[in-house]
């Protein structure tokens, strides 16, 4: 059975190069369009791109490319999400018609996490009931240890079961949490299965 990837993907119709708007936009704008699709999917922005993010896509003549996308109707200009008078952003036309909203994506991820946790607990219970077979490891996951049991401040942890949760895992968790903010914290909490946001 094929292993599922943890990566996220952008749905791209195989006929997209034949779209009249893509043809009129030209190759340079087409590349910005594709990179823009990847950006809004990764950021879970519901199709919105803030203008300050565009130079980070690594393309030259970004202003010209953006104008072509706007001219052919692939992107629309709109005020930036933040209340800055000079700020401008863009929205990918039709994004929400072909993609789930950020809220729906987060809910689906949480549902998968919950199902995996439930399955892991059931698996542990059934392994404890079955007789030990020679040649099989007796080590099993400790389903009672969750990331919400971890003290995330910087002092020494005394409440973590280090037999079932490695200190390296705890350090990775802390480093991720310290490097994230806002939506990032919510995403990290979902990834690590925390209830708090």
Secondary structure by P-SEA (a helix, b strand, c coil): cbbbbccccccccccccccaaaaaacaaaaaaaaaaaaaaaaacccccccccccccccccaaaaaaaaaaaaccbbbbcccccccccccccccccccccccaaaaaaaaaaaaaaaaaaaaaaaaaaaacccccccccccccccccccccccccccccccccccccaaaaaaaaaaaaaccaaaaaaaaaaaccccc
